[in-house]
Amino acid sequence: MCQTKEVDNNEDRKYNALRCAREAWCNLEDGVRLERRVYVNILYDLYAPLLTERQRNVYEMCYFSDWSLSEIAENSGVSRQAIHILLSRTTERLIAFEGQLGIAARLERLESRIEELKLRISEKNEE
């Protein structure tokens, strides 16, 4: 479990939050990691136009074309660490967009409601 400490400034708070999130991510089971990856990809489908072109390109190379961080770094002319940071920030941004706009949650509720209505209709037709 992540040990938090009292901090005085905003930068230290951000660093602690990122460190805790990273630690939590590393401790997830494979099934949960897969669910999180699918969720972030859904967010990408919804919010990709709000990302920069560079964020979109790197995200797609990594997650859709299955390039390694080293391959992306070499292709982009930056360090592997820079690509790692960019991907982390892109994921954080996608989650922040969802927190602000809530489109994925709304879609999930609508799909659930549609399935419920389909079930009711099929039950009515069987009667």
Backbone atoms as SQL, in Angstrom:
CREATE TABLE atoms (id INTEGER PRIMARY KEY, chain TEXT, resi INTEGER, resn TEXT, atom TEXT, x REAL, y REAL, z REAL);
INSERT INTO atoms VALUES
  (1, 'A', 1, 'MET', 'N', 0.847, -1.178, 0.000),
  (2, 'A', 1, 'MET', 'CA', 0.000, 0.000, 0.000),
  (3, 'A', 1, 'MET', 'C', 0.889, 1.236, 0.000),
  (4, 'A', 2, 'CYS', 'N', 0.462, 2.242, -0.690),
  (5, 'A', 2, 'CYS', 'CA', 1.239, 3.463, -0.826),
  (6, 'A', 2, 'CYS', 'C', 1.238, 4.245, 0.484),
  (7, 'A', 3, 'GLN', 'N', 2.406, 4.634, 0.925),
  (8, 'A', 3, 'GLN', 'CA', 2.543, 5.445, 2.125),
  (9, 'A', 3, 'GLN', 'C', 2.550, 6.911, 1.706),
  (10, 'A', 4, 'THR', 'N', 1.556, 7.652, 2.157),
  (11, 'A', 4, 'THR', 'CA', 1.533, 9.072, 1.830),
  (12, 'A', 4, 'THR', 'C', 2.150, 9.843, 2.982),
  (13, 'A', 5, 'LYS', 'N', 2.719, 10.981, 2.667),
  (14, 'A', 5, 'LYS', 'CA', 3.304, 11.822, 3.696),
  (15, 'A', 5, 'LYS', 'C', 2.771, 13.229, 3.515),
  (16, 'A', 6, 'GLU', 'N', 2.801, 13.992, 4.581),
  (17, 'A', 6, 'GLU', 'CA', 2.344, 15.367, 4.519),
  (18, 'A', 6, 'GLU', 'C', 3.298, 16.172, 3.630),
  (19, 'A', 7, 'VAL', 'N', 2.732, 16.950, 2.734),
  (20, 'A', 7, 'VAL', 'CA', 3.557, 17.760, 1.846),
  (21, 'A', 7, 'VAL', 'C', 3.055, 19.189, 1.870),
  (22, 'A', 8, 'ASP', 'N', 3.973, 20.096, 1.574),
  (23, 'A', 8, 'ASP', 'CA', 3.650, 21.511, 1.665),
  (24, 'A', 8, 'ASP', 'C', 3.191, 22.135, 0.361),
  (25, 'A', 9, 'ASN', 'N', 3.744, 21.687, -0.740),
  (26, 'A', 9, 'ASN', 'CA', 3.387, 22.372, -1.985),
  (27, 'A', 9, 'ASN', 'C', 2.643, 21.444, -2.944),
  (28, 'A', 10, 'ASN', 'N', 2.075, 22.055, -3.942),
  (29, 'A', 10, 'ASN', 'CA', 1.240, 21.353, -4.912),
  (30, 'A', 10, 'ASN', 'C', 2.035, 20.341, -5.733),
  (31, 'A', 11, 'GLU', 'N', 3.277, 20.672, -6.107),
  (32, 'A', 11, 'GLU', 'CA', 4.100, 19.762, -6.902),
  (33, 'A', 11, 'GLU', 'C', 4.350, 18.462, -6.153),
  (34, 'A', 12, 'ASP', 'N', 4.647, 18.558, -4.862),
  (35, 'A', 12, 'ASP', 'CA', 4.875, 17.356, -4.064),
  (36, 'A', 12, 'ASP', 'C', 3.601, 16.522, -3.962),
  (37, 'A', 13, 'ARG', 'N', 2.455, 17.181, -3.862),
  (38, 'A', 13, 'ARG', 'CA', 1.179, 16.455, -3.820),
  (39, 'A', 13, 'ARG', 'C', 0.954, 15.692, -5.122),
  (40, 'A', 14, 'LYS', 'N', 1.233, 16.356, -6.243),
  (41, 'A', 14, 'LYS', 'CA', 1.086, 15.705, -7.550),
  (42, 'A', 14, 'LYS', 'C', 2.027, 14.511, -7.657),
  (43, 'A', 15, 'TYR', 'N', 3.267, 14.708, -7.226),
  (44, 'A', 15, 'TYR', 'CA', 4.246, 13.623, -7.278),
  (45, 'A', 15, 'TYR', 'C', 3.784, 12.444, -6.431),
  (46, 'A', 16, 'ASN', 'N', 3.310, 12.712, -5.215),
  (47, 'A', 16, 'ASN', 'CA', 2.828, 11.640, -4.340),
  (48, 'A', 16, 'ASN', 'C', 1.640, 10.912, -4.970),
  (49, 'A', 17, 'ALA', 'N', 0.724, 11.666, -5.576),
  (50, 'A', 17, 'ALA', 'CA', -0.447, 11.048, -6.204),
  (51, 'A', 17, 'ALA', 'C', -0.020, 10.157, -7.365),
  (52, 'A', 18, 'LEU', 'N', 0.913, 10.637, -8.182),
  (53, 'A', 18, 'LEU', 'CA', 1.391, 9.834, -9.306),
  (54, 'A', 18, 'LEU', 'C', 2.135, 8.592, -8.830),
  (55, 'A', 19, 'ARG', 'N', 2.956, 8.752, -7.790),
  (56, 'A', 19, 'ARG', 'CA', 3.699, 7.616, -7.247),
  (57, 'A', 19, 'ARG', 'C', 2.741, 6.553, -6.710),
  (58, 'A', 20, 'CYS', 'N', 1.704, 6.995, -6.005),
  (59, 'A', 20, 'CYS', 'CA', 0.717, 6.056, -5.462),
  (60, 'A', 20, 'CYS', 'C', -0.061, 5.367, -6.585),
  (61, 'A', 21, 'ALA', 'N', -0.421, 6.127, -7.618),
  (62, 'A', 21, 'ALA', 'CA', -1.151, 5.541, -8.744),
  (63, 'A', 21, 'ALA', 'C', -0.283, 4.518, -9.457),
  (64, 'A', 22, 'ARG', 'N', 0.989, 4.841, -9.649),
  (65, 'A', 22, 'ARG', 'CA', 1.909, 3.926, -10.309),
  (66, 'A', 22, 'ARG', 'C', 2.089, 2.659, -9.479),
  (67, 'A', 23, 'GLU', 'N', 2.212, 2.821, -8.166),
  (68, 'A', 23, 'GLU', 'CA', 2.368, 1.671, -7.278),
  (69, 'A', 23, 'GLU', 'C', 1.115, 0.805, -7.298),
  (70, 'A', 24, 'ALA', 'N', -0.044, 1.437, -7.290),
  (71, 'A', 24, 'ALA', 'CA', -1.292, 0.683, -7.344),
  (72, 'A', 24, 'ALA', 'C', -1.406, -0.074, -8.654),
  (73, 'A', 25, 'TRP', 'N', -1.000, 0.549, -9.762),
  (74, 'A', 25, 'TRP', 'CA', -1.058, -0.093, -11.072),
  (75, 'A', 25, 'TRP', 'C', -0.165, -1.331, -11.100),
  (76, 'A', 26, 'CYS', 'N', 1.029, -1.231, -10.530),
  (77, 'A', 26, 'CYS', 'CA', 1.968, -2.359, -10.530),
  (78, 'A', 26, 'CYS', 'C', 1.458, -3.527, -9.691),
  (79, 'A', 27, 'ASN', 'N', 0.615, -3.255, -8.710),
  (80, 'A', 27, 'ASN', 'CA', 0.112, -4.304, -7.828),
  (81, 'A', 27, 'ASN', 'C', -1.195, -4.930, -8.322),
  (82, 'A', 28, 'LEU', 'N', -1.707, -4.475, -9.450),
  (83, 'A', 28, 'LEU', 'CA', -2.961, -5.027, -9.966),
  (84, 'A', 28, 'LEU', 'C', -2.749, -6.418, -10.536),
  (85, 'A', 29, 'GLU', 'N', -3.772, -7.236, -10.437),
  (86, 'A', 29, 'GLU', 'CA', -3.731, -8.553, -11.071),
  (87, 'A', 29, 'GLU', 'C', -3.907, -8.370, -12.573),
  (88, 'A', 30, 'ASP', 'N', -3.508, -9.390, -13.345),
  (89, 'A', 30, 'ASP', 'CA', -3.554, -9.292, -14.798),
  (90, 'A', 30, 'ASP', 'C', -4.950, -9.000, -15.324),
  (91, 'A', 31, 'GLY', 'N', -5.978, -9.628, -14.777),
  (92, 'A', 31, 'GLY', 'CA', -7.353, -9.400, -15.231),
  (93, 'A', 31, 'GLY', 'C', -7.787, -7.967, -15.023),
  (94, 'A', 32, 'VAL', 'N', -7.391, -7.396, -13.900),
  (95, 'A', 32, 'VAL', 'CA', -7.750, -6.007, -13.608),
  (96, 'A', 32, 'VAL', 'C', -6.984, -5.066, -14.523),
  (97, 'A', 33, 'ARG', 'N', -5.727, -5.386, -14.806),
  (98, 'A', 33, 'ARG', 'CA', -4.949, -4.564, -15.739),
  (99, 'A', 33, 'ARG', 'C', -5.593, -4.566, -17.120),
  (100, 'A', 34, 'LEU', 'N', -6.052, -5.729, -17.544),
  (101, 'A', 34, 'LEU', 'CA', -6.704, -5.832, -18.843),
  (102, 'A', 34, 'LEU', 'C', -7.978, -4.996, -18.870),
  (103, 'A', 35, 'GLU', 'N', -8.786, -5.081, -17.807),
  (104, 'A', 35, 'GLU', 'CA', -10.009, -4.283, -17.735),
  (105, 'A', 35, 'GLU', 'C', -9.684, -2.793, -17.791),
  (106, 'A', 36, 'ARG', 'N', -8.637, -2.387, -17.090),
  (107, 'A', 36, 'ARG', 'CA', -8.257, -0.975, -17.096),
  (108, 'A', 36, 'ARG', 'C', -7.801, -0.564, -18.489),
  (109, 'A', 37, 'ARG', 'N', -7.033, -1.415, -19.165),
  (110, 'A', 37, 'ARG', 'CA', -6.556, -1.097, -20.513),
  (111, 'A', 37, 'ARG', 'C', -7.737, -0.940, -21.465),
  (112, 'A', 38, 'VAL', 'N', -8.715, -1.843, -21.372),
  (113, 'A', 38, 'VAL', 'CA', -9.902, -1.757, -22.224),
  (114, 'A', 38, 'VAL', 'C', -10.643, -0.452, -21.944),
  (115, 'A', 39, 'TYR', 'N', -10.786, -0.125, -20.656),
  (116, 'A', 39, 'TYR', 'CA', -11.468, 1.115, -20.267),
  (117, 'A', 39, 'TYR', 'C', -10.751, 2.337, -20.841),
  (118, 'A', 40, 'VAL', 'N', -9.437, 2.382, -20.733),
  (119, 'A', 40, 'VAL', 'CA', -8.680, 3.529, -21.255),
  (120, 'A', 40, 'VAL', 'C', -8.784, 3.581, -22.778),
  (121, 'A', 41, 'ASN', 'N', -8.819, 2.436, -23.449),
  (122, 'A', 41, 'ASN', 'CA', -8.997, 2.433, -24.904),
  (123, 'A', 41, 'ASN', 'C', -10.370, 2.957, -25.297),
  (124, 'A', 42, 'ILE', 'N', -11.392, 2.652, -24.497),
  (125, 'A', 42, 'ILE', 'CA', -12.723, 3.217, -24.757),
  (126, 'A', 42, 'ILE', 'C', -12.668, 4.728, -24.604),
  (127, 'A', 43, 'LEU', 'N', -11.995, 5.194, -23.561),
  (128, 'A', 43, 'LEU', 'CA', -11.838, 6.639, -23.379),
  (129, 'A', 43, 'LEU', 'C', -11.082, 7.252, -24.550),
  (130, 'A', 44, 'TYR', 'N', -10.076, 6.542, -25.049),
  (131, 'A', 44, 'TYR', 'CA', -9.329, 7.043, -26.206),
  (132, 'A', 44, 'TYR', 'C', -10.256, 7.194, -27.409),
  (133, 'A', 45, 'ASP', 'N', -11.110, 6.200, -27.630),
  (134, 'A', 45, 'ASP', 'CA', -12.048, 6.287, -28.759),
  (135, 'A', 45, 'ASP', 'C', -12.941, 7.518, -28.637),
  (136, 'A', 46, 'LEU', 'N', -13.331, 7.857, -27.426),
  (137, 'A', 46, 'LEU', 'CA', -14.222, 8.995, -27.211),
  (138, 'A', 46, 'LEU', 'C', -13.499, 10.341, -27.245),
  (139, 'A', 47, 'TYR', 'N', -12.324, 10.398, -26.643),
  (140, 'A', 47, 'TYR', 'CA', -11.677, 11.684, -26.397),
  (141, 'A', 47, 'TYR', 'C', -10.413, 11.925, -27.223),
  (142, 'A', 48, 'ALA', 'N', -10.067, 11.053, -28.145),
  (143, 'A', 48, 'ALA', 'CA', -8.854, 11.235, -28.952),
  (144, 'A', 48, 'ALA', 'C', -8.787, 12.606, -29.635),
  (145, 'A', 49, 'PRO', 'N', -9.904, 13.136, -30.149),
  (146, 'A', 49, 'PRO', 'CA', -9.808, 14.454, -30.790),
  (147, 'A', 49, 'PRO', 'C', -9.363, 15.574, -29.838),
  (148, 'A', 50, 'LEU', 'N', -9.479, 15.345, -28.526),
  (149, 'A', 50, 'LEU', 'CA', -9.072, 16.363, -27.566),
  (150, 'A', 50, 'LEU', 'C', -7.583, 16.288, -27.220),
  (151, 'A', 51, 'LEU', 'N', -6.918, 15.244, -27.674),
  (152, 'A', 51, 'LEU', 'CA', -5.486, 15.081, -27.434),
  (153, 'A', 51, 'LEU', 'C', -4.693, 15.778, -28.532),
  (154, 'A', 52, 'THR', 'N', -3.416, 16.030, -28.255),
  (155, 'A', 52, 'THR', 'CA', -2.555, 16.597, -29.292),
  (156, 'A', 52, 'THR', 'C', -2.235, 15.506, -30.319),
  (157, 'A', 53, 'GLU', 'N', -1.793, 15.926, -31.484),
  (158, 'A', 53, 'GLU', 'CA', -1.443, 14.965, -32.533),
  (159, 'A', 53, 'GLU', 'C', -0.314, 14.046, -32.064),
  (160, 'A', 54, 'ARG', 'N', 0.647, 14.604, -31.362),
  (161, 'A', 54, 'ARG', 'CA', 1.767, 13.800, -30.850),
  (162, 'A', 54, 'ARG', 'C', 1.277, 12.756, -29.853),
  (163, 'A', 55, 'GLN', 'N', 0.377, 13.138, -28.944),
  (164, 'A', 55, 'GLN', 'CA', -0.169, 12.182, -27.977),
  (165, 'A', 55, 'GLN', 'C', -0.914, 11.056, -28.693),
  (166, 'A', 56, 'ARG', 'N', -1.713, 11.417, -29.695),
  (167, 'A', 56, 'ARG', 'CA', -2.446, 10.398, -30.449),
  (168, 'A', 56, 'ARG', 'C', -1.500, 9.442, -31.160),
  (169, 'A', 57, 'ASN', 'N', -0.482, 9.996, -31.831),
  (170, 'A', 57, 'ASN', 'CA', 0.461, 9.161, -32.580),
  (171, 'A', 57, 'ASN', 'C', 1.192, 8.180, -31.670),
  (172, 'A', 58, 'VAL', 'N', 1.706, 8.663, -30.555),
  (173, 'A', 58, 'VAL', 'CA', 2.461, 7.802, -29.642),
  (174, 'A', 58, 'VAL', 'C', 1.539, 6.756, -29.017),
  (175, 'A', 59, 'TYR', 'N', 0.335, 7.167, -28.613),
  (176, 'A', 59, 'TYR', 'CA', -0.621, 6.226, -28.022),
  (177, 'A', 59, 'TYR', 'C', -0.952, 5.113, -29.016),
  (178, 'A', 60, 'GLU', 'N', -1.204, 5.484, -30.253),
  (179, 'A', 60, 'GLU', 'CA', -1.557, 4.493, -31.271),
  (180, 'A', 60, 'GLU', 'C', -0.385, 3.568, -31.591),
  (181, 'A', 61, 'MET', 'N', 0.826, 4.112, -31.648),
  (182, 'A', 61, 'MET', 'CA', 1.992, 3.257, -31.896),
  (183, 'A', 61, 'MET', 'C', 2.143, 2.223, -30.782),
  (184, 'A', 62, 'CYS', 'N', 1.947, 2.667, -29.549),
  (185, 'A', 62, 'CYS', 'CA', 2.153, 1.777, -28.408),
  (186, 'A', 62, 'CYS', 'C', 1.037, 0.746, -28.272),
  (187, 'A', 63, 'TYR', 'N', -0.208, 1.193, -28.276),
  (188, 'A', 63, 'TYR', 'CA', -1.308, 0.299, -27.928),
  (189, 'A', 63, 'TYR', 'C', -2.018, -0.337, -29.116),
  (190, 'A', 64, 'PHE', 'N', -1.949, 0.283, -30.279),
  (191, 'A', 64, 'PHE', 'CA', -2.639, -0.288, -31.427),
  (192, 'A', 64, 'PHE', 'C', -1.680, -0.986, -32.393),
  (193, 'A', 65, 'SER', 'N', -0.453, -0.462, -32.508),
  (194, 'A', 65, 'SER', 'CA', 0.524, -1.068, -33.404),
  (195, 'A', 65, 'SER', 'C', 1.529, -1.932, -32.661),
  (196, 'A', 66, 'ASP', 'N', 1.447, -1.941, -31.337),
  (197, 'A', 66, 'ASP', 'CA', 2.276, -2.797, -30.489),
  (198, 'A', 66, 'ASP', 'C', 3.771, -2.527, -30.625),
  (199, 'A', 67, 'TRP', 'N', 4.130, -1.258, -30.736),
  (200, 'A', 67, 'TRP', 'CA', 5.534, -0.884, -30.756),
  (201, 'A', 67, 'TRP', 'C', 6.032, -0.818, -29.322),
  (202, 'A', 68, 'SER', 'N', 7.294, -1.127, -29.105),
  (203, 'A', 68, 'SER', 'CA', 7.887, -0.985, -27.775),
  (204, 'A', 68, 'SER', 'C', 8.183, 0.495, -27.526),
  (205, 'A', 69, 'LEU', 'N', 8.377, 0.836, -26.259),
  (206, 'A', 69, 'LEU', 'CA', 8.727, 2.219, -25.934),
  (207, 'A', 69, 'LEU', 'C', 10.031, 2.624, -26.613),
  (208, 'A', 70, 'SER', 'N', 10.973, 1.693, -26.680),
  (209, 'A', 70, 'SER', 'CA', 12.265, 1.986, -27.332),
  (210, 'A', 70, 'SER', 'C', 12.087, 2.262, -28.817),
  (211, 'A', 71, 'GLU', 'N', 11.233, 1.491, -29.476),
  (212, 'A', 71, 'GLU', 'CA', 10.985, 1.708, -30.913),
  (213, 'A', 71, 'GLU', 'C', 10.324, 3.056, -31.148),
  (214, 'A', 72, 'ILE', 'N', 9.357, 3.395, -30.302),
  (215, 'A', 72, 'ILE', 'CA', 8.675, 4.688, -30.442),
  (216, 'A', 72, 'ILE', 'C', 9.664, 5.817, -30.202),
  (217, 'A', 73, 'ALA', 'N', 10.507, 5.665, -29.173),
  (218, 'A', 73, 'ALA', 'CA', 11.496, 6.704, -28.850),
  (219, 'A', 73, 'ALA', 'C', 12.453, 6.913, -30.009),
  (220, 'A', 74, 'GLU', 'N', 12.930, 5.818, -30.582),
  (221, 'A', 74, 'GLU', 'CA', 13.861, 5.912, -31.708),
  (222, 'A', 74, 'GLU', 'C', 13.187, 6.592, -32.899),
  (223, 'A', 75, 'ASN', 'N', 11.957, 6.215, -33.172),
  (224, 'A', 75, 'ASN', 'CA', 11.213, 6.793, -34.288),
  (225, 'A', 75, 'ASN', 'C', 10.914, 8.280, -34.052),
  (226, 'A', 76, 'SER', 'N', 10.704, 8.653, -32.797),
  (227, 'A', 76, 'SER', 'CA', 10.336, 10.035, -32.459),
  (228, 'A', 76, 'SER', 'C', 11.536, 10.927, -32.182),
  (229, 'A', 77, 'GLY', 'N', 12.711, 10.326, -32.014),
  (230, 'A', 77, 'GLY', 'CA', 13.900, 11.122, -31.744),
  (231, 'A', 77, 'GLY', 'C', 13.981, 11.635, -30.322),
  (232, 'A', 78, 'VAL', 'N', 13.362, 10.917, -29.376),
  (233, 'A', 78, 'VAL', 'CA', 13.413, 11.299, -27.963),
  (234, 'A', 78, 'VAL', 'C', 13.802, 10.076, -27.148),
  (235, 'A', 79, 'SER', 'N', 13.912, 10.260, -25.841),
  (236, 'A', 79, 'SER', 'CA', 14.306, 9.143, -24.978),
  (237, 'A', 79, 'SER', 'C', 13.114, 8.233, -24.696),
  (238, 'A', 80, 'ARG', 'N', 13.421, 7.024, -24.279),
  (239, 'A', 80, 'ARG', 'CA', 12.394, 6.059, -23.880),
  (240, 'A', 80, 'ARG', 'C', 11.588, 6.612, -22.696),
  (241, 'A', 81, 'GLN', 'N', 12.298, 7.280, -21.776),
  (242, 'A', 81, 'GLN', 'CA', 11.643, 7.870, -20.606),
  (243, 'A', 81, 'GLN', 'C', 10.642, 8.948, -21.029),
  (244, 'A', 82, 'ALA', 'N', 10.983, 9.736, -22.031),
  (245, 'A', 82, 'ALA', 'CA', 10.072, 10.776, -22.513),
  (246, 'A', 82, 'ALA', 'C', 8.786, 10.152, -23.061),
  (247, 'A', 83, 'ILE', 'N', 8.917, 9.032, -23.753),
  (248, 'A', 83, 'ILE', 'CA', 7.738, 8.340, -24.291),
  (249, 'A', 83, 'ILE', 'C', 6.900, 7.777, -23.149),
  (250, 'A', 84, 'HIS', 'N', 7.565, 7.202, -22.153),
  (251, 'A', 84, 'HIS', 'CA', 6.849, 6.664, -20.993),
  (252, 'A', 84, 'HIS', 'C', 6.049, 7.770, -20.297),
  (253, 'A', 85, 'ILE', 'N', 6.673, 8.910, -20.091),
  (254, 'A', 85, 'ILE', 'CA', 5.996, 10.041, -19.444),
  (255, 'A', 85, 'ILE', 'C', 4.833, 10.528, -20.304),
  (256, 'A', 86, 'LEU', 'N', 5.049, 10.621, -21.604),
  (257, 'A', 86, 'LEU', 'CA', 3.983, 11.070, -22.507),
  (258, 'A', 86, 'LEU', 'C', 2.782, 10.128, -22.455),
  (259, 'A', 87, 'LEU', 'N', 3.033, 8.825, -22.465),
  (260, 'A', 87, 'LEU', 'CA', 1.935, 7.852, -22.387),
  (261, 'A', 87, 'LEU', 'C', 1.205, 7.937, -21.055),
  (262, 'A', 88, 'SER', 'N', 1.947, 8.110, -19.971),
  (263, 'A', 88, 'SER', 'CA', 1.329, 8.248, -18.651),
  (264, 'A', 88, 'SER', 'C', 0.448, 9.488, -18.592),
  (265, 'A', 89, 'ARG', 'N', 0.966, 10.585, -19.096),
  (266, 'A', 89, 'ARG', 'CA', 0.192, 11.839, -19.079),
  (267, 'A', 89, 'ARG', 'C', -1.021, 11.761, -20.005),
  (268, 'A', 90, 'THR', 'N', -0.875, 11.070, -21.118),
  (269, 'A', 90, 'THR', 'CA', -1.998, 10.899, -22.035),
  (270, 'A', 90, 'THR', 'C', -3.106, 10.099, -21.358),
  (271, 'A', 91, 'THR', 'N', -2.743, 9.016, -20.680),
  (272, 'A', 91, 'THR', 'CA', -3.732, 8.208, -19.960),
  (273, 'A', 91, 'THR', 'C', -4.401, 9.030, -18.868),
  (274, 'A', 92, 'GLU', 'N', -3.609, 9.789, -18.123),
  (275, 'A', 92, 'GLU', 'CA', -4.164, 10.656, -17.077),
  (276, 'A', 92, 'GLU', 'C', -5.128, 11.676, -17.674),
  (277, 'A', 93, 'ARG', 'N', -4.776, 12.215, -18.825),
  (278, 'A', 93, 'ARG', 'CA', -5.641, 13.201, -19.480),
  (279, 'A', 93, 'ARG', 'C', -6.962, 12.594, -19.920),
  (280, 'A', 94, 'LEU', 'N', -6.901, 11.380, -20.466),
  (281, 'A', 94, 'LEU', 'CA', -8.131, 10.701, -20.888),
  (282, 'A', 94, 'LEU', 'C', -9.052, 10.477, -19.690),
  (283, 'A', 95, 'ILE', 'N', -8.479, 10.052, -18.581),
  (284, 'A', 95, 'ILE', 'CA', -9.270, 9.822, -17.370),
  (285, 'A', 95, 'ILE', 'C', -9.822, 11.143, -16.843),
  (286, 'A', 96, 'ALA', 'N', -9.041, 12.210, -16.931),
  (287, 'A', 96, 'ALA', 'CA', -9.518, 13.527, -16.501),
  (288, 'A', 96, 'ALA', 'C', -10.671, 14.014, -17.384),
  (289, 'A', 97, 'PHE', 'N', -10.560, 13.789, -18.703),
  (290, 'A', 97, 'PHE', 'CA', -11.659, 14.166, -19.602),
  (291, 'A', 97, 'PHE', 'C', -12.948, 13.451, -19.203),
  (292, 'A', 98, 'GLU', 'N', -12.828, 12.169, -18.901),
  (293, 'A', 98, 'GLU', 'CA', -14.010, 11.406, -18.500),
  (294, 'A', 98, 'GLU', 'C', -14.571, 11.939, -17.183),
  (295, 'A', 99, 'GLY', 'N', -13.680, 12.307, -16.270),
  (296, 'A', 99, 'GLY', 'CA', -14.127, 12.874, -15.003),
  (297, 'A', 99, 'GLY', 'C', -14.890, 14.171, -15.193),
  (298, 'A', 100, 'GLN', 'N', -14.476, 14.964, -16.154),
  (299, 'A', 100, 'GLN', 'CA', -15.124, 16.248, -16.411),
  (300, 'A', 100, 'GLN', 'C', -16.376, 16.113, -17.262),
  (301, 'A', 101, 'LEU', 'N', -16.337, 15.244, -18.276),
  (302, 'A', 101, 'LEU', 'CA', -17.428, 15.169, -19.245),
  (303, 'A', 101, 'LEU', 'C', -18.375, 13.989, -19.014),
  (304, 'A', 102, 'GLY', 'N', -17.866, 12.870, -18.549),
  (305, 'A', 102, 'GLY', 'CA', -18.698, 11.716, -18.208),
  (306, 'A', 102, 'GLY', 'C', -19.398, 11.033, -19.376),
  (307, 'A', 103, 'ILE', 'N', -18.848, 11.136, -20.566),
  (308, 'A', 103, 'ILE', 'CA', -19.506, 10.561, -21.740),
  (309, 'A', 103, 'ILE', 'C', -19.509, 9.036, -21.689),
  (310, 'A', 104, 'ALA', 'N', -18.402, 8.427, -21.290),
  (311, 'A', 104, 'ALA', 'CA', -18.333, 6.956, -21.233),
  (312, 'A', 104, 'ALA', 'C', -19.336, 6.407, -20.220),
  (313, 'A', 105, 'ALA', 'N', -19.461, 7.061, -19.080),
  (314, 'A', 105, 'ALA', 'CA', -20.422, 6.613, -18.069),
  (315, 'A', 105, 'ALA', 'C', -21.847, 6.731, -18.599),
  (316, 'A', 106, 'ARG', 'N', -22.130, 7.827, -19.297),
  (317, 'A', 106, 'ARG', 'CA', -23.461, 8.000, -19.882),
  (318, 'A', 106, 'ARG', 'C', -23.755, 6.934, -20.917),
  (319, 'A', 107, 'LEU', 'N', -22.770, 6.629, -21.761),
  (320, 'A', 107, 'LEU', 'CA', -22.950, 5.588, -22.771),
  (321, 'A', 107, 'LEU', 'C', -23.201, 4.229, -22.125),
  (322, 'A', 108, 'GLU', 'N', -22.462, 3.946, -21.066),
  (323, 'A', 108, 'GLU', 'CA', -22.646, 2.675, -20.365),
  (324, 'A', 108, 'GLU', 'C', -24.054, 2.572, -19.773),
  (325, 'A', 109, 'ARG', 'N', -24.535, 3.667, -19.181),
  (326, 'A', 109, 'ARG', 'CA', -25.909, 3.666, -18.633),
  (327, 'A', 109, 'ARG', 'C', -26.944, 3.483, -19.744),
  (328, 'A', 110, 'LEU', 'N', -26.728, 4.149, -20.872),
  (329, 'A', 110, 'LEU', 'CA', -27.659, 4.010, -22.000),
  (330, 'A', 110, 'LEU', 'C', -27.674, 2.583, -22.543),
  (331, 'A', 111, 'GLU', 'N', -26.500, 1.984, -22.695),
  (332, 'A', 111, 'GLU', 'CA', -26.429, 0.607, -23.193),
  (333, 'A', 111, 'GLU', 'C', -27.099, -0.359, -22.227),
  (334, 'A', 112, 'SER', 'N', -26.918, -0.128, -20.942),
  (335, 'A', 112, 'SER', 'CA', -27.560, -0.962, -19.929),
  (336, 'A', 112, 'SER', 'C', -29.085, -0.829, -20.020),
  (337, 'A', 113, 'ARG', 'N', -29.547, 0.384, -20.180),
  (338, 'A', 113, 'ARG', 'CA', -30.990, 0.640, -20.293),
  (339, 'A', 113, 'ARG', 'C', -31.554, 0.002, -21.565),
  (340, 'A', 114, 'ILE', 'N', -30.835, 0.069, -22.662),
  (341, 'A', 114, 'ILE', 'CA', -31.275, -0.546, -23.915),
  (342, 'A', 114, 'ILE', 'C', -31.402, -2.052, -23.747),
  (343, 'A', 115, 'GLU', 'N', -30.402, -2.678, -23.110),
  (344, 'A', 115, 'GLU', 'CA', -30.467, -4.128, -22.867),
  (345, 'A', 115, 'GLU', 'C', -31.658, -4.482, -21.987),
  (346, 'A', 116, 'GLU', 'N', -31.909, -3.665, -20.991),
  (347, 'A', 116, 'GLU', 'CA', -33.061, -3.888, -20.104),
  (348, 'A', 116, 'GLU', 'C', -34.368, -3.799, -20.889),
  (349, 'A', 117, 'LEU', 'N', -34.478, -2.812, -21.766),
  (350, 'A', 117, 'LEU', 'CA', -35.685, -2.659, -22.577),
  (351, 'A', 117, 'LEU', 'C', -35.842, -3.804, -23.578),
  (352, 'A', 118, 'LYS', 'N', -34.733, -4.260, -24.163),
  (353, 'A', 118, 'LYS', 'CA', -34.801, -5.412, -25.070),
  (354, 'A', 118, 'LYS', 'C', -35.304, -6.648, -24.345),
  (355, 'A', 119, 'LEU', 'N', -34.837, -6.836, -23.124),
  (356, 'A', 119, 'LEU', 'CA', -35.275, -7.977, -22.318),
  (357, 'A', 119, 'LEU', 'C', -36.767, -7.881, -22.030),
  (358, 'A', 120, 'ARG', 'N', -37.243, -6.701, -21.678),
  (359, 'A', 120, 'ARG', 'CA', -38.680, -6.507, -21.417),
  (360, 'A', 120, 'ARG', 'C', -39.517, -6.789, -22.667),
  (361, 'A', 121, 'ILE', 'N', -39.031, -6.322, -23.809),
  (362, 'A', 121, 'ILE', 'CA', -39.764, -6.552, -25.064),
  (363, 'A', 121, 'ILE', 'C', -39.837, -8.032, -25.381),
  (364, 'A', 122, 'SER', 'N', -38.705, -8.727, -25.224),
  (365, 'A', 122, 'SER', 'CA', -38.723, -10.180, -25.506),
  (366, 'A', 122, 'SER', 'C', -39.617, -10.921, -24.526),
  (367, 'A', 123, 'GLU', 'N', -39.676, -10.486, -23.289),
  (368, 'A', 123, 'GLU', 'CA', -40.578, -11.105, -22.306),
  (369, 'A', 123, 'GLU', 'C', -42.036, -10.851, -22.691),
  (370, 'A', 124, 'LYS', 'N', -42.346, -9.651, -23.157),
  (371, 'A', 124, 'LYS', 'CA', -43.712, -9.321, -23.592),
  (372, 'A', 124, 'LYS', 'C', -44.111, -10.158, -24.809),
  (373, 'A', 125, 'ASN', 'N', -43.165, -10.343, -25.733),
  (374, 'A', 125, 'ASN', 'CA', -43.451, -11.122, -26.940),
  (375, 'A', 125, 'ASN', 'C', -43.682, -12.592, -26.619),
  (376, 'A', 126, 'GLU', 'N', -43.047, -13.094, -25.576),
  (377, 'A', 126, 'GLU', 'CA', -43.226, -14.489, -25.185),
  (378, 'A', 126, 'GLU', 'C', -44.580, -14.734, -24.529),
  (379, 'A', 127, 'GLU', 'N', -45.181, -13.708, -23.958),
  (380, 'A', 127, 'GLU', 'CA', -46.469, -13.860, -23.274),
  (381, 'A', 127, 'GLU', 'C', -47.607, -14.041, -24.222);
